[in-house]
């Protein structure tokens, strides 16, 4: 009888906080999907770090190649974090993970960073798309930018209160296979 009660308790706990397949901490890569304005040069690019100094990188979007295959990420958090859409997006690095950081510098310039340590909490997957759980979130956008080592397609956070800058496009980050 005790075994039956233990089994029932385990099943009840599992039912109370179900996790969908998209919400597990499986590894994946992130690929861009342009929303608007249409710009095919920003479409189907993979998220990569762009080194700026030790432990710090801009998030950029690049074509997938043998030498640039896209960074592998995963969601990290407790069962409660997953249920509350309050997880971190982390990336494999050696010796410790790097986090997806939404750097809200000001109302108009908000680069995404991939830095050593934890990322911004509140990142989750909804129907295969990376989202930021914030009432001010308007998603992400990509722009051609000249960075320290040359041109790149840089990824930015878009608060709802700003318009996408001219020459840039709103993008979604789509979960893709880690291979």
C-alpha positions as CSV (number, residue, x, y, z in Angstrom):
1,X,0.0,0.0,0.0
2,X,2.9,2.4,0.8
3,X,4.3,1.8,-2.7
4,X,1.0,2.7,-4.2
5,X,0.9,6.0,-2.2
6,X,4.5,6.8,-3.2
7,X,3.6,6.2,-6.9
8,X,0.5,8.3,-6.6
9,X,2.5,11.1,-5.0
10,X,5.1,11.0,-7.8
11,X,2.5,11.1,-10.5
12,X,0.6,13.9,-8.9
13,X,3.9,16.0,-8.7
14,X,4.6,15.3,-12.3
15,X,1.2,16.4,-13.4
16,X,1.3,19.6,-11.3
17,X,4.3,21.0,-13.2
18,X,4.4,19.5,-16.7
19,X,7.1,20.5,-19.1
20,X,6.5,20.6,-22.8
21,X,9.3,19.2,-25.1
22,X,10.2,22.8,-26.1
23,X,10.8,23.8,-22.4
24,X,13.4,21.2,-21.6
25,X,17.1,22.0,-21.4
26,X,17.9,20.1,-24.6
27,X,20.7,21.7,-26.6
28,X,19.9,23.7,-29.8
29,X,21.1,26.4,-32.1
30,X,19.3,29.6,-32.9
31,X,18.5,30.7,-36.5
32,X,17.1,34.1,-37.6
33,X,13.7,34.5,-39.2
34,X,13.1,37.9,-40.7
35,X,9.7,39.4,-39.8
36,X,9.7,43.0,-41.3
37,X,10.8,44.9,-43.2
38,X,11.8,42.0,-45.4
39,X,15.5,41.6,-45.8
40,X,16.7,38.2,-47.1
41,X,20.3,38.9,-46.1
42,X,19.2,38.7,-42.4
43,X,17.2,35.4,-42.9
44,X,18.4,31.9,-41.9
45,X,21.6,33.1,-40.1
46,X,22.9,31.4,-37.0
47,X,23.5,33.1,-33.6
48,X,27.3,33.4,-32.9
49,X,29.4,35.3,-30.4
50,X,31.5,38.2,-31.7
51,X,34.5,38.6,-29.4
52,X,35.0,42.2,-28.0
53,X,37.2,41.4,-24.9
54,X,37.8,38.5,-22.5
55,X,34.5,37.0,-21.4
56,X,32.4,39.4,-23.5
57,X,30.9,39.1,-26.9
58,X,28.3,40.8,-29.1
59,X,25.6,38.5,-30.4
60,X,25.7,38.4,-34.2
61,X,24.0,36.4,-36.9
62,X,26.2,34.6,-39.5
63,X,25.7,32.0,-42.2
64,X,26.4,28.5,-41.1
65,X,29.7,27.1,-42.4
66,X,32.1,24.4,-41.4
67,X,34.2,26.9,-39.4
68,X,31.2,28.9,-38.1
69,X,28.5,26.3,-37.2
70,X,26.4,28.4,-34.8
71,X,26.7,28.4,-31.0
72,X,25.0,25.6,-29.0
73,X,22.6,26.8,-26.3
74,X,20.2,25.5,-23.7
75,X,17.7,26.8,-21.2
76,X,18.7,26.6,-17.6
77,X,16.5,26.8,-14.5
78,X,14.4,24.9,-12.0
79,X,11.1,23.3,-12.8
80,X,9.5,26.4,-11.2
81,X,11.6,28.7,-13.5
82,X,10.5,26.8,-16.6
83,X,6.8,27.0,-15.4
84,X,7.2,30.7,-14.8
85,X,9.1,31.4,-18.1
86,X,12.0,32.6,-16.0
87,X,14.9,30.6,-17.3
88,X,18.4,31.6,-18.5
89,X,19.6,31.0,-22.0
90,X,23.2,29.6,-21.7
91,X,25.8,28.5,-24.2
92,X,28.4,25.8,-24.0
93,X,31.8,27.3,-23.3
94,X,34.9,26.1,-21.6
95,X,35.4,26.2,-18.6
96,X,32.0,27.8,-17.7
97,X,28.9,28.7,-19.7
98,X,28.2,32.0,-21.3
99,X,24.8,33.7,-21.0
100,X,22.5,35.5,-23.4
101,X,22.4,39.0,-21.9
102,X,19.9,41.7,-22.8
103,X,21.9,44.8,-22.3
104,X,19.4,47.7,-21.9
105,X,21.8,50.5,-22.2
106,X,19.2,53.1,-23.1
107,X,15.9,53.4,-24.9
108,X,17.4,53.1,-28.4
109,X,20.6,51.1,-28.2
110,X,20.2,47.6,-26.7
111,X,22.8,45.1,-28.0
112,X,22.5,41.5,-27.1
113,X,25.6,40.1,-25.5
114,X,26.9,36.6,-25.0
115,X,29.0,37.0,-21.9
116,X,30.7,34.7,-19.3
117,X,28.4,33.7,-16.5
118,X,24.6,33.8,-16.3
119,X,22.3,35.4,-18.8
120,X,19.2,37.6,-18.4
121,X,16.5,35.6,-16.7
122,X,13.1,35.5,-18.3
123,X,14.2,33.8,-21.6
124,X,11.9,31.0,-22.7
125,X,10.8,29.1,-25.8
126,X,7.3,29.5,-27.1
127,X,6.3,27.4,-30.2
128,X,10.0,27.1,-31.2
129,X,10.8,30.8,-30.9
130,X,13.0,32.4,-28.2
131,X,11.0,35.0,-26.2
132,X,11.8,37.4,-23.4
133,X,9.3,37.4,-20.5
134,X,9.0,41.2,-19.9
135,X,6.0,43.5,-20.4
136,X,8.3,45.9,-22.3
137,X,9.6,43.3,-24.8
138,X,9.0,44.0,-28.4
139,X,11.3,41.1,-29.5
140,X,14.6,41.5,-31.4
141,X,16.0,43.2,-34.5
142,X,19.1,42.8,-36.7
143,X,21.3,45.5,-38.3
144,X,24.4,45.6,-40.4
145,X,27.0,47.1,-38.2
146,X,30.7,47.7,-38.3
147,X,32.2,46.3,-35.2
148,X,35.8,46.1,-33.9
149,X,37.0,43.5,-36.4
150,X,34.8,44.4,-39.3
151,X,31.2,44.2,-40.5
152,X,28.6,41.9,-38.9
153,X,24.9,41.4,-38.6
154,X,24.4,42.5,-35.0
155,X,21.4,41.4,-32.8
156,X,19.6,43.9,-30.6
157,X,16.8,43.8,-28.1
158,X,13.7,45.8,-29.0
159,X,11.7,47.4,-26.3
160,X,8.1,48.0,-27.3
161,X,8.6,51.8,-27.0
162,X,11.0,52.0,-29.9
163,X,10.7,51.6,-33.7
164,X,13.1,49.4,-35.6
165,X,15.9,51.6,-36.9
166,X,16.0,52.3,-40.6
167,X,18.0,49.6,-42.5
168,X,17.3,47.0,-39.8
169,X,14.7,44.2,-39.6
170,X,12.7,42.7,-36.8
171,X,13.7,39.0,-36.4
172,X,12.7,36.0,-34.4
173,X,15.3,33.5,-33.1
174,X,14.0,30.1,-34.1
175,X,15.2,26.9,-32.3
176,X,17.1,24.7,-34.7
177,X,18.9,21.4,-34.4
178,X,22.1,21.5,-32.5
179,X,23.8,19.5,-35.3
